[in-house]
């Protein structure tokens, strides 16, 4: 795998933060890095009324279970591919806080009900319908949802106990936020990972601005802009998953993890190493008939084309790859397919997403979620979100979205910067924990 060439990070406009932070790869070495989240933790005071059950909340959309020291969280909306909504978040956050403070809870495992999905994303269809129907009231409710979701994702990213995600099935959008920030992310033959937001008039959120640019080379930029998926073991090869095992042994693995007993003085890295060795007991090897897809000429082409800091530059590089006599036939085909994918995306989403990825290299986890909340709030005011979600997810069959503006050229630099500009006196998202960001 190629390593990213060293270069200065993009400037971060009107940052809430003044200190500089080193670039950190969050998806690797969390198990073995002794410095990982060993600092003391503290909670931020919040209005916990926002986590209380509200009218219309489904009492059975999340199941919680106890097996000795293991606490399991099962998303339970299989008919909706376990799409995440406010009702589920309001249940999960208090449980995670309860488990954090319980000496009896040693390991948290999250998974999804049904054979098809871990979590296919946030329930954006409901949000878009609410905006279309109720205007400003719907926009306010949607902003509130994203604030709640990002608080949960940040809590997971900074959780002081072993948190394990079973990416068994579709793992997209909101499901990525529930899993990719975990120190242990287990892919199976059923995993289907993707960040499809640019195709619905949004941007790769849930911490995507943090973890995607820190994947090796420019793979994260490619995944973010094209919505390309990683299936099965490819999620491991790309660095999104930390482990790969067959789905048939997940139940046995959960039971085995429940047998683990940690010493009171074991810190998080020590506990993660024990869990890592335990997972290896269920390792049956990698699929011999599934080589690394993003490798060789494909990997070189991705890094060459997606290294540019403008979408126009990326498109131009793809056009060059497609038209060059020196380009291998399979790469020419890939370049054309990639151009076709980009042409279907919201021009505004593509430009905002790329800008967030470049800026995100200098953000820590806290600033990432606070800034993404700001960007998401701006998208709730933009017509592409409702247009994109309606066309791709609500209409049956799906239709072609009408973007405003409809071309890359019509999206100006000022249009993009407006998503990142922080007005004087604007309050940042108040997160649930502090002192464990990286």
N, C-alpha and C positions, 0 to 999 in steps of 0.2 A: 504494500500500500504506500502511496506517495505521501510525503509529509508536506504540510502547508509551508510555503516559503515565508520567511520572516518579513513582516511589513508592519508599519504603524497602524493601530486601529483607527477607524473613522472617528471623527470628533463627535461628541455627544452634546447636542444643543441644550442649553439651559438646564444642566443636570441638577437634580436634587442633591447630588453627591459631589464633593470636592476632592476626596482622596482618590488616588490611583490604586488600581488593583491588578495583580498579575493575571495573565491568561491561564486558565486552568481547564484541563480536560475532565469533565465530570463523569463521563461514561466509562472510564477505565480506572483501574487501580483503587476503586473505593474499598475493595475487600482487603487489600494488602497495604494500603497507605496508612502508616501509623498516625499521621496528622489529621486523618479524616474525621471531622466532627468530634473532636475530643474536648473542645472548649466548653465551659459551663453554659447551661441553657437558662433562659428566662422567658417568661410569658409576657405578652403585651396585653394590657387591659383592653377589653372590647365589650361591646354591648351584646351579650349572649342571647338577647331576645331574637336576633336575626337567625339563630339556629333552632329556635323553637318550631314545633309543628305548626303548619299553617293550614287553613281550610283548603281542601282538595288534595292534600298530600296523601299518597298511597302508603298505608302502613306496612305493606309487604314488598316494597320495591328494593329493599336491601335486607339481607339476612345476616345476622351475626351469630357466631358459634364459638364455643370454648372447648378445646381439647388439651387438657393439661396446661402447659405453658403457652400454647399456640392460640391466637385469636384470629378467626377467619372472618373476612368480609366478602359476601357474595352479592354482586349486583344482580338484581332479579327482575329484569324487564326483557326476557328472551324474545318476545314478539317484536320488540323495538330494538333488537340487537344490543340490549342493555345500555341504550343511550342515556347519558347522564342528565339529570334535571335537578332543579332546586330541592325537591323533596328528598332526593337521595343524598345530596350534599349536606342538608340539615341533619341527617341521621349520622353520616360518617364522621363529620368533624367532632361532635361531642364524644363519640366512641374512641376516636384516636386520642383525644385528650384524656379520656378516662384510662385507656390502656397505658398511656405515657406515665401516668401517676400511680399505676398499680404494680406492686412488686411481684404479683403473680403472673402478669402478662410479659412473656419473654420475646415472642416473635409474632409479628402481624403478617398475615397472608391475604392478599386480595385476588379475587377471580370473578368470573362471570358465569351466570346460569345459562344452560342450553349448549348445544353443540356447535353453534356458529360464531359466537362473538365473545370476546372479553368485554369490550365496550367500543361501540362504533362511533362514538363522539358525543358531543353535547347535543341536546335536543333543540337544535337551532331552528327547526321547522316551527316549533311553538313560538320561539322568539320573533321570527320574521312575521308570522301570522298576527302576533300581538301588535307589532309595529304597524303593519298594514291596516289593521282594524282600528287601533286606538291612538295612533300618532305619537305625540309626546309622552303620553302615559305609558305606552308600550315601549318606547325607547328607554324611559327611566327604569322600567322593570327589567329590560334586557341588560342595561348597565349594572343593575344590582345583581343579576345572575352572574355576570362575568366576574364581578368583585368577589362574590362568594366562592366561585369556582377557583379563582386564583389564590384565594386564602387557603383553600384545601390543598392545592398543588404545592404551594410554598411550605405548608405544614409537612407534607410528605417529603419534600426536598430537604428539609432540615430536621427530620424526625430523629430522635435520639436512640431509638431502639431498632433492631433489625426489621426491615419492612421488605416483603417479598411480593412481587407481582407475577402472576401466571398469565402470560400473553397468549393464551390458548384460544385462537380465533381472531376475528377482526379486531384490530387495535388501531383506532384512528382518532384524530382530534382530541376530544375530552378524555378518551381512553388512554391516549399517550400521556396526558398530564397526570393521570393516576398511576402510571407505571414507569415512565422513562426516568424519573428522578429517584427511583428506588435504587439502593445499592445492589440489589439482586433482582434481575429481570429475566425470567425464564421463558424462552421461546419454545414452541413445539412445531410439529409438522403442520399444524393448523394456523399458525400465525400469519396474519396479513396486516402488515404495518404500513401506514401512509399518513401524510398530512395533506388533506385535499382542499384546504381552505381557499386557495387562490381561485379555485373553480366555482366558488359560491360567493365571491365578492367580499372575502374576509382576508385574514392573514394567518400564518402559522403561529398560533399563540400557545397557551398552556406551558410557557417556558421554552417554546421553540426558538425564540431569539437567543436563548442561552445554549441549549444543547446542540442544535443543528450546526451552527458555525464551528463548533468544537469537534465535530466528527472530522476524521482525517481528510486532508485535501479540501476539495470543494464539493464533496458528496452531499453535505447537508444543504448547500445552496441548490443543488440539482433536485433533491427530494422535495424541498420547500416550494420551488417554483413550478415544477412539473407535476406534482402530486403522484409521482411514481411510487409503486409499492415494493416492499420487501417481504417476500413470502418464505415461510418456514425457516430453514437454517440461514437464509440470506440475511435475516435480521441479526444473527450472531456475527456473521462475517463482516457486516457493516459497522458493528460496534454498538448497535441499538440494544441488543440483548446481551446479557452477561453469561448466560448458560443456554444450552439446548438439550432437552430430553424429550422422550416420547410422551405424548399426552396420556397414554394408558397407565403411566406410573405416577401421575400427579397425586392421586389419592394416597398411594403408599408413601410417597415422599412427605405429604402432610403429616401422616401418622408417625413417620420416622422423626420428623422435626419436632413433633410433640414430645418425644422421648428425651430430647436434649435438656440438660441441666447446666446452667452456667454458674460460675462462682460469682459472688456478690461484687467482687472487685474487678471482674472482667470488663474491660472497656468495649466500646462498640467495634473497633477493628478486630479485636480478639474474638468476639462473638461471630462476626461475619466470616472470619477464617474457619471457625468450627462449622458453620453452616455450609460454607463452600466445600469443605471436605465431605460433609454429609451428602450434599447433592451429587458429588462424584460417585457415590455408591450406586446411583441410579443411572449413571452414564453408560449408554450402550454404543457410543461412538457416533460420528457424524455420518450423514447419508453419503454413501460412496457414489451414488448416481446423480448428485447435485453439486457440481463444482461451483466455485465462486463466480457469480455472474458479473459482478462489477470488478473486473480485473483486466490486466493486460491492456490491449488497445482501447477497450471501453473505458477503463479507469483513466488512462492518459487523456482521452478525448473529453471526459467530464471535467477533469481538472483544467484542461486547456480552455474549454469554452466557458465554464462557469466561474473562472477566476476574475472576470471583469466586474467592475463596480457599478455598471449601468445595465439595464435590461437590453437596451439597444446594442451594447457591446457584446452581450451574450448571444443575441440573435445574429449579429454580424459574424461572430466566430462560428456559429453553427452553419451559417450559409457557406462560409469558407470551407468547412469540413465537408459539406455536401458536394461542393463543386470542385474540390481539388482532385487532380489525377492521382495524387499520391495517397489518397485516403482509401483504406481497405473497404470493400463493398459492404460489409456488415456495419461499419461505422457510418458510411454514407446513409444507409437505411435508418440507422439509429438517429442521425442528425435530422433527417426529414421527419421522422416520427416525433422527435422532441420539438421541432418547430411547429408541427401540427398541434401538439399539446399546448404549447405556450400561446398559440393563436386563439385557443378556446378560453383562456383565463381572462379575468378582469385586468385590464391594463393598470388600473389604480392599485389593485391588490399586488400585482407583480412588482411594481416599483416600491410600494411601501414595505412589502415583505423583504425585498433585497436590502433596502436601507436598514431595516431592523436587524437583519442578520449581520451586516457589517458593524453597526453600532453595538450589537449585543456582545461582541468580543471583549468589550471593556466593561460590561455590566456584571455585577455579582447576582446571586439568585434573588435577593430582595429587590434590587433596582429593576431586574428583568420583569418581575410580576407587577411592580408598580407602574412601570412604563407600558407594559402590555395592556394593563387596564386602561391607561390613558388612550392608547391607540384603538383599543376595542370600542371605547366610548365614542371616538370619532367616527368609526365605521358604522355605528348605530345611527349616525346622522347622514350617512352617505347612501345614495339610492342603490348602489351595487349590491349591498348586503341583502336587502329584501328582494331585489330582482334576481340575484343569483340563487338564493335559497328557494325562492318560488319556482324558478325554472327547472332547477336540477333535482330538488327534493320533494316539493309539494305537488307540482303538476304530474299527472300520470297519463301517458308516459312523459318522461322528462323532455323538456324543450330546450332550445338554444337561448341562453341568457342575452339580454340586451344591456350592454354596459354603457355607463355614462361617466366619462368620455369613452368612446369606442375604440380608440387607437392609442398606442404608446406615445406618439408624437403630441397628442392633445393633452397628456398628463404632464403638467409643468413641474419644475423643481419646487416652486412655491406650493403647488398642490400637495406634493409629498411632504415637505417640511411642516405643513399645517398639522399633519398627524402626530408630529413629534414636539411641536411647540408647546411649552408649558406656560400658561398665563400666570402673571404675578398674583400671588395669593391662592393659587389653586392647591387644594389639599391632595396629598398623595394617598394611595390605598393603604389602610392600616392593616398590617399583617398580624398573624397570631403568635409568632415567635420571633425572638431576636437572639443574636449572639452565636448563631450556628451557620451563618451564611458563608458561602465560598465563591 
